[in-house]
């Protein structure tokens, strides 16, 4: 929820849904235009305060100019990857990873806003329950190129990894073809209420979320529609509009795969690491989590961020660093 809040706040501050971004589980990378810098800084400052006050977590934020990245000998290139009704950004060139390291070293930081500040998190939602593995295990993977490796060698590794997943149901997609199931009461509705309203109006927000979720559940069971909302189509789109695999100066995956495929994937990555092609981290769990940005339930361009339910990318990143 904290990581997705970064994306939601920046999109709302810029007044656009088309900002290039990558969800990283416990954070996010977002590209903003120079004329959005002031609004982005205010949004990042408020998100840090909201995450601390409402979720009891620490969040770092930085605004790193692309000119500084290029001056350091790196680049930021962006591509669009279309899935379902939406498109996700992919970043390459080494600049995003450099910016992340600079932030963690205390440079380019955006200070948190005063206590009580709230970002605009309209559309941020967290109602799905954990999605349990159907094929064996949910595996979160981060694989990044070694410092001296040729891009072609790392590209060949990525192709090989995707080849392993091609033998799995839906290429390892952790969300079922018909999408996750509506449940009532919805999971995570307390956090969504915290995103919607301050403490004084939170009870009202919770009641509204519960009513909306009940309508969605009934509509899904009966096939009826309410106010233009098609619950069954929404479920299917939720699966299709999911970022279970992405590229952010490295490959990131959260996949539902068999024990055999997990063994193949581990062996492939370990061999590549021994050959000096990559560094990687993997973490296994029995379920995945989905966090969403849904500007309108009547539209189909809602986006869904996938992570492992027991640490996911954060644990994979910890393992990667330990290597």
Buried (B, 14 or more C-beta within 10 A) or exposed (E): BBBBBBBBBBBBBBEEBEBBBBBBBBBBBBBBEEEBEEBBBBBBBBBBBBBBBBBEEEBBBBBBEBEBBEEBEBBBEEEEEEBBEBBBBBBBBBBBBBBBEBBEEEEBBBEBBEEEBBBBBBBBBBBBBBBEBEBBBBBBBBBBBBEEBEEEBBEEBBEBBBEBBEEBBBBBBBBBEEBBEBEEEBBBBBBBBBBBBEEEEBEEBBEBBBEBBBBBBBBBEEEEEEEEBBBBEBBBBBBBBBBBBBBBBBBBBBBBBBEEBBEBBBEBBEEBBEEEBBBBBBBBBEBBBBBBBBBEBEEBBBBBBBBBBBBBBBBBBEBBEEE
